[in-house]
Amino acid sequence: MARKKTSGVHTVKTTNTAAQKIEAAKAVVEEKAAEVKEAVKETAEKVEEAAKETVEKATEKATETVAEVKETAKETAEKATEATKETAETAKATVKKTAAKAKTATTRKTTAAKKTVKEKADAVKTETKRKVTRKPTKKIVLQYLGKEFDEAELTERAIAQFNSVEGGVAVKTITMYLKPEDDAAYYVINDQYTGRVDF
């Protein structure tokens, strides 16, 4: 709307007031743009490596939107005082919406990326568990002069004999020495107690 020029002072005051409002709107837009950039940056630092590309795209989009808002504010400054005020309010709302959208999109993508990374880590853990090798069970049988002697049976007999003699001493280690020529097995328990078990 064009105003009728009543005096030169009134026009200067109106122009100064409009310029101040435009500068204030620019400052608010720049402040909001900085807040948007900071929020996107903080969120991007928390995202795993797999989500970096997505966060960068969101940051670029937010930067482009802020640049468009700045351009709109600059063009609006050249228009009439009433149009400037309305445009500044619109710019503020656009920046807030864009910041909220960018933050929401980044949060969703971050959550999805974390879930993907966790699923991959779980798959690797599962695969690692499957690859763990187990020791095979062993059974040692001594054959000598037509006789068979089971190492496990001899060990059990040695421990039973030891417990009957020593009573309350726990067996932590046992070493068996099989001597077929003596028809016996010798044992050392806990590197301290010795004994003999006949075949």
C-alpha positions as a Markdown table, in Angstrom:
| # | Residue | x | y | z |
|---|---|---|---|---|
| 1 | Met | 0.0 | 0.0 | 0.0 |
| 2 | Ala | 1.4 | 3.4 | -0.9 |
| 3 | Arg | 1.3 | 6.1 | 1.7 |
| 4 | Lys | 0.7 | 9.7 | 1.0 |
| 5 | Lys | 3.7 | 11.8 | 1.9 |
| 6 | Thr | 2.6 | 14.3 | 4.5 |
| 7 | Ser | 6.0 | 15.4 | 5.7 |
| 8 | Gly | 9.6 | 14.5 | 5.2 |
| 9 | Val | 10.1 | 13.7 | 8.9 |
| 10 | His | 7.3 | 11.2 | 9.1 |
| 11 | Thr | 8.7 | 9.3 | 6.0 |
| 12 | Val | 12.2 | 9.2 | 7.5 |
| 13 | Lys | 10.8 | 7.9 | 10.9 |
| 14 | Thr | 8.8 | 5.2 | 9.1 |
| 15 | Thr | 11.7 | 4.2 | 7.0 |
| 16 | Asn | 14.0 | 4.1 | 10.1 |
| 17 | Thr | 11.4 | 2.0 | 12.0 |
| 18 | Ala | 11.0 | -0.3 | 9.0 |
| 19 | Ala | 14.8 | -0.7 | 8.7 |
| 20 | Gln | 15.1 | -1.4 | 12.4 |
| 21 | Lys | 12.4 | -4.0 | 12.2 |
| 22 | Ile | 14.1 | -5.5 | 9.2 |
| 23 | Glu | 17.4 | -5.6 | 11.0 |
| 24 | Ala | 15.7 | -7.2 | 14.0 |
| 25 | Ala | 14.0 | -9.8 | 11.8 |
| 26 | Lys | 17.4 | -10.5 | 10.2 |
| 27 | Ala | 19.0 | -11.0 | 13.6 |
| 28 | Val | 16.2 | -13.3 | 14.7 |
| 29 | Val | 16.5 | -15.3 | 11.4 |
| 30 | Glu | 20.3 | -15.5 | 11.8 |
| 31 | Glu | 20.0 | -16.5 | 15.4 |
| 32 | Lys | 17.5 | -19.2 | 14.5 |
| 33 | Ala | 19.7 | -20.4 | 11.7 |
| 34 | Ala | 22.6 | -20.7 | 14.1 |
| 35 | Glu | 20.4 | -22.7 | 16.5 |
| 36 | Val | 19.3 | -25.0 | 13.7 |
| 37 | Lys | 22.9 | -25.5 | 12.6 |
| 38 | Glu | 24.0 | -26.3 | 16.2 |
| 39 | Ala | 21.2 | -28.7 | 16.8 |
| 40 | Val | 21.9 | -30.6 | 13.6 |
| 41 | Lys | 25.7 | -30.6 | 14.3 |
| 42 | Glu | 25.2 | -32.0 | 17.9 |
| 43 | Thr | 22.9 | -34.7 | 16.6 |
| 44 | Ala | 25.3 | -35.7 | 13.8 |
| 45 | Glu | 28.1 | -36.2 | 16.3 |
| 46 | Lys | 26.1 | -38.8 | 18.2 |
| 47 | Val | 25.2 | -40.8 | 15.2 |
| 48 | Glu | 27.2 | -43.9 | 14.3 |
| 49 | Glu | 29.3 | -44.0 | 11.2 |
| 50 | Ala | 26.6 | -45.6 | 9.1 |
| 51 | Ala | 24.3 | -42.5 | 9.7 |
| 52 | Lys | 26.8 | -39.7 | 8.8 |
| 53 | Glu | 25.7 | -39.4 | 5.2 |
| 54 | Thr | 22.0 | -38.9 | 6.2 |
| 55 | Val | 22.9 | -36.3 | 8.8 |
| 56 | Glu | 25.0 | -34.3 | 6.3 |
| 57 | Lys | 22.1 | -34.3 | 3.9 |
| 58 | Ala | 19.7 | -33.0 | 6.6 |
| 59 | Thr | 22.3 | -30.3 | 7.5 |
| 60 | Glu | 22.6 | -29.2 | 3.8 |
| 61 | Lys | 18.9 | -29.0 | 3.5 |
| 62 | Ala | 18.6 | -26.9 | 6.7 |
| 63 | Thr | 21.3 | -24.6 | 5.4 |
| 64 | Glu | 19.6 | -24.2 | 2.1 |
| 65 | Thr | 16.3 | -23.4 | 3.8 |
| 66 | Val | 18.0 | -20.8 | 6.0 |
| 67 | Ala | 19.6 | -19.2 | 3.0 |
| 68 | Glu | 16.2 | -19.0 | 1.3 |
| 69 | Val | 14.7 | -17.4 | 4.4 |
| 70 | Lys | 17.6 | -14.9 | 4.5 |
| 71 | Glu | 17.0 | -14.0 | 0.8 |
| 72 | Thr | 13.3 | -13.7 | 1.4 |
| 73 | Ala | 13.9 | -11.4 | 4.4 |
| 74 | Lys | 16.3 | -9.3 | 2.3 |
| 75 | Glu | 13.8 | -8.8 | -0.5 |
| 76 | Thr | 11.0 | -8.1 | 2.0 |
| 77 | Ala | 13.2 | -5.3 | 3.5 |
| 78 | Glu | 12.8 | -3.4 | 0.2 |
| 79 | Lys | 9.0 | -3.5 | 0.4 |
| 80 | Ala | 6.6 | -1.4 | 2.4 |
| 81 | Thr | 6.6 | -1.3 | 6.3 |
| 82 | Glu | 3.5 | -3.5 | 6.8 |
| 83 | Ala | 4.7 | -6.2 | 4.3 |
| 84 | Thr | 8.1 | -6.2 | 6.1 |
| 85 | Lys | 6.5 | -7.0 | 9.5 |
| 86 | Glu | 4.4 | -9.8 | 8.1 |
| 87 | Thr | 7.3 | -11.3 | 6.2 |
| 88 | Ala | 9.5 | -11.3 | 9.3 |
| 89 | Glu | 6.8 | -13.2 | 11.2 |
| 90 | Thr | 6.6 | -15.7 | 8.4 |
| 91 | Ala | 10.3 | -16.1 | 8.3 |
| 92 | Lys | 10.4 | -16.8 | 12.0 |
| 93 | Ala | 7.7 | -19.5 | 11.7 |
| 94 | Thr | 9.5 | -21.0 | 8.7 |
| 95 | Val | 12.8 | -21.2 | 10.6 |
| 96 | Lys | 11.1 | -22.8 | 13.6 |
| 97 | Lys | 9.3 | -25.3 | 11.4 |
| 98 | Thr | 12.4 | -26.1 | 9.5 |
| 99 | Ala | 14.4 | -26.6 | 12.6 |
| 100 | Ala | 11.8 | -28.8 | 14.1 |
| 101 | Lys | 11.5 | -30.9 | 10.9 |
| 102 | Ala | 15.3 | -31.2 | 10.6 |
| 103 | Lys | 15.6 | -32.2 | 14.3 |
| 104 | Thr | 12.8 | -34.7 | 13.9 |
| 105 | Ala | 14.2 | -36.2 | 10.7 |
| 106 | Thr | 17.7 | -36.3 | 12.1 |
| 107 | Thr | 16.4 | -38.0 | 15.3 |
| 108 | Arg | 14.4 | -40.6 | 13.3 |
| 109 | Lys | 17.4 | -41.3 | 11.0 |
| 110 | Thr | 19.8 | -41.5 | 14.0 |
| 111 | Thr | 17.5 | -44.0 | 15.8 |
| 112 | Ala | 17.3 | -46.1 | 12.6 |
| 113 | Ala | 21.0 | -46.0 | 12.2 |
| 114 | Lys | 21.6 | -47.0 | 15.8 |
| 115 | Lys | 19.2 | -49.8 | 15.4 |
| 116 | Thr | 21.0 | -51.0 | 12.2 |
| 117 | Val | 24.4 | -50.8 | 13.9 |
| 118 | Lys | 23.1 | -52.7 | 16.9 |
| 119 | Glu | 21.6 | -55.4 | 14.7 |
| 120 | Lys | 24.9 | -55.8 | 12.8 |
| 121 | Ala | 26.8 | -55.9 | 16.1 |
| 122 | Asp | 24.4 | -58.6 | 17.4 |
| 123 | Ala | 24.8 | -60.6 | 14.2 |
| 124 | Val | 28.6 | -60.4 | 14.5 |
| 125 | Lys | 28.4 | -61.5 | 18.2 |
| 126 | Thr | 26.1 | -64.4 | 17.2 |
| 127 | Glu | 28.5 | -65.4 | 14.4 |
| 128 | Thr | 31.5 | -65.2 | 16.8 |
| 129 | Lys | 29.7 | -67.4 | 19.3 |
| 130 | Arg | 29.1 | -70.0 | 16.6 |
| 131 | Lys | 32.7 | -70.1 | 15.6 |
| 132 | Val | 34.0 | -70.8 | 19.1 |
| 133 | Thr | 35.6 | -74.2 | 19.0 |
| 134 | Arg | 34.9 | -76.7 | 21.7 |
| 135 | Lys | 37.4 | -79.1 | 23.1 |
| 136 | Pro | 36.6 | -82.6 | 22.1 |
| 137 | Thr | 35.8 | -85.1 | 24.8 |
| 138 | Lys | 38.7 | -87.5 | 25.4 |
| 139 | Lys | 38.9 | -91.0 | 26.8 |
| 140 | Ile | 42.3 | -92.6 | 27.3 |
| 141 | Val | 42.4 | -96.4 | 27.5 |
| 142 | Leu | 45.7 | -98.2 | 28.2 |
| 143 | Gln | 46.1 | -101.6 | 26.7 |
| 144 | Tyr | 48.9 | -103.7 | 28.1 |
| 145 | Leu | 49.4 | -107.5 | 28.0 |
| 146 | Gly | 45.8 | -108.1 | 27.0 |
| 147 | Lys | 44.3 | -105.9 | 29.7 |
| 148 | Glu | 42.5 | -102.6 | 29.3 |
| 149 | Phe | 42.7 | -99.8 | 31.9 |
| 150 | Asp | 40.5 | -96.6 | 31.6 |
| 151 | Glu | 42.3 | -93.4 | 32.6 |
| 152 | Ala | 39.1 | -91.8 | 33.9 |
| 153 | Glu | 38.3 | -94.8 | 36.1 |
| 154 | Leu | 41.8 | -94.8 | 37.5 |
| 155 | Thr | 41.6 | -91.1 | 38.2 |
| 156 | Glu | 38.3 | -91.6 | 40.0 |
| 157 | Arg | 39.7 | -94.4 | 42.1 |
| 158 | Ala | 42.8 | -92.2 | 42.9 |
| 159 | Ile | 40.6 | -89.3 | 44.1 |
| 160 | Ala | 38.4 | -91.7 | 46.2 |
| 161 | Gln | 41.5 | -93.2 | 47.8 |
| 162 | Phe | 42.9 | -89.7 | 48.5 |
| 163 | Asn | 39.6 | -88.6 | 50.1 |
| 164 | Ser | 39.5 | -91.7 | 52.3 |
| 165 | Val | 43.0 | -90.8 | 53.6 |
| 166 | Glu | 43.0 | -87.0 | 53.7 |
| 167 | Gly | 39.3 | -86.4 | 54.2 |
| 168 | Gly | 38.4 | -82.6 | 53.9 |
| 169 | Val | 41.1 | -81.5 | 51.4 |
| 170 | Ala | 39.7 | -80.4 | 48.1 |
| 171 | Val | 41.3 | -81.8 | 44.9 |
| 172 | Lys | 42.3 | -79.0 | 42.7 |
| 173 | Thr | 44.9 | -80.7 | 40.4 |
| 174 | Ile | 45.8 | -84.3 | 39.8 |
| 175 | Thr | 48.6 | -85.7 | 37.7 |
| 176 | Met | 48.5 | -89.4 | 36.8 |
| 177 | Tyr | 51.6 | -91.6 | 36.0 |
| 178 | Leu | 50.6 | -95.0 | 34.5 |
| 179 | Lys | 53.3 | -97.7 | 34.9 |
| 180 | Pro | 52.1 | -101.0 | 33.3 |
| 181 | Glu | 55.3 | -102.7 | 34.4 |
| 182 | Asp | 54.4 | -102.1 | 38.0 |
| 183 | Asp | 50.7 | -102.9 | 37.3 |
| 184 | Ala | 49.8 | -99.6 | 39.0 |
| 185 | Ala | 49.1 | -95.9 | 38.5 |
| 186 | Tyr | 50.8 | -93.3 | 40.6 |
| 187 | Tyr | 49.2 | -89.9 | 41.3 |
| 188 | Val | 50.1 | -86.4 | 42.7 |
| 189 | Ile | 47.2 | -84.3 | 44.0 |
| 190 | Asn | 47.5 | -80.6 | 44.5 |
| 191 | Asp | 51.3 | -80.9 | 43.8 |
| 192 | Gln | 51.7 | -82.1 | 47.4 |
| 193 | Tyr | 50.0 | -85.5 | 48.1 |
| 194 | Thr | 51.1 | -88.7 | 46.4 |
| 195 | Gly | 49.7 | -92.2 | 46.2 |
| 196 | Arg | 49.3 | -95.4 | 44.2 |
| 197 | Val | 46.3 | -97.2 | 42.7 |
| 198 | Asp | 46.7 | -100.7 | 41.4 |
| 199 | Phe | 45.3 | -101.7 | 38.0 |
